[in-house]
């Protein structure tokens, strides 16, 4: 079994800092790519969004006030 001393911890911190910087650069490049190409990032699906999509598929929500009616149904749960 390996024993990690202070030297190993320093090396590990160097790699962790390098990984953070790489991830930051990748995120920035991805955001730039999305802006240049007009790609809208996907927002995470929340419970309400999933609920609405299921009710629309089931045919329970129709018309102009889908969100208003969906909100009423959501609040009744």
C-alpha positions as CSV (number, residue, x, y, z in Angstrom):
1,X,0.0,0.0,0.0
2,X,1.3,3.4,-0.9
3,X,1.9,6.1,1.7
4,X,1.3,9.7,0.6
5,X,3.5,12.3,2.0
6,X,3.6,16.0,1.7
7,X,5.4,15.7,-1.6
8,X,2.7,13.6,-3.1
9,X,0.0,16.0,-1.9
10,X,1.8,18.9,-3.5
11,X,2.0,17.0,-6.8
12,X,-1.7,16.1,-6.5
13,X,-2.6,19.8,-5.9
14,X,-0.6,20.7,-9.0
15,X,-2.6,18.3,-11.1
16,X,-5.9,19.4,-9.6
17,X,-5.1,23.1,-10.4
18,X,-4.1,22.1,-13.9
19,X,-7.4,20.2,-14.3
20,X,-9.4,23.2,-13.0
21,X,-7.7,25.5,-15.5
22,X,-8.3,23.0,-18.4
23,X,-12.0,22.7,-17.5
24,X,-12.3,26.5,-17.3
25,X,-10.8,26.9,-20.7
26,X,-13.0,24.1,-22.2
27,X,-16.1,25.8,-20.7
28,X,-15.1,29.1,-22.2
29,X,-14.4,27.6,-25.6
30,X,-17.7,25.8,-25.6
31,X,-19.6,29.0,-24.7
32,X,-17.8,30.9,-27.5
33,X,-18.6,28.1,-29.9
34,X,-22.3,28.2,-28.9
35,X,-22.4,32.0,-29.3
36,X,-20.7,32.0,-32.7
37,X,-22.9,29.2,-34.1
38,X,-26.1,30.5,-32.5
39,X,-26.6,27.4,-30.4
40,X,-28.8,27.9,-27.3
41,X,-27.6,25.8,-24.3
42,X,-30.1,23.4,-23.0
43,X,-31.5,24.2,-19.6
44,X,-31.9,21.4,-17.2
45,X,-35.4,20.0,-17.1
46,X,-37.2,20.7,-13.9
47,X,-40.1,18.8,-12.5
48,X,-42.7,21.4,-13.8
49,X,-41.3,21.2,-17.3
50,X,-41.5,17.4,-17.3
51,X,-45.1,17.6,-15.9
52,X,-46.2,20.0,-18.6
53,X,-44.7,17.8,-21.4
54,X,-46.5,14.7,-20.1
55,X,-49.8,16.5,-19.8
56,X,-49.4,17.9,-23.3
57,X,-48.7,14.4,-24.7
58,X,-51.7,13.1,-22.9
59,X,-53.8,15.8,-24.5
60,X,-54.9,17.3,-21.2
61,X,-53.4,20.7,-22.0
62,X,-54.4,22.5,-25.2
63,X,-55.0,26.0,-26.4
64,X,-53.3,29.3,-25.7
65,X,-53.1,29.1,-21.9
66,X,-51.0,25.9,-21.6
67,X,-48.7,27.4,-19.0
68,X,-51.5,29.0,-17.0
69,X,-53.6,25.8,-17.0
70,X,-50.6,23.7,-16.3
71,X,-49.7,25.9,-13.4
72,X,-53.1,25.4,-11.9
73,X,-52.9,21.6,-12.4
74,X,-49.4,21.7,-10.8
75,X,-50.6,23.6,-7.8
76,X,-53.5,21.1,-7.3
77,X,-51.1,18.2,-6.9
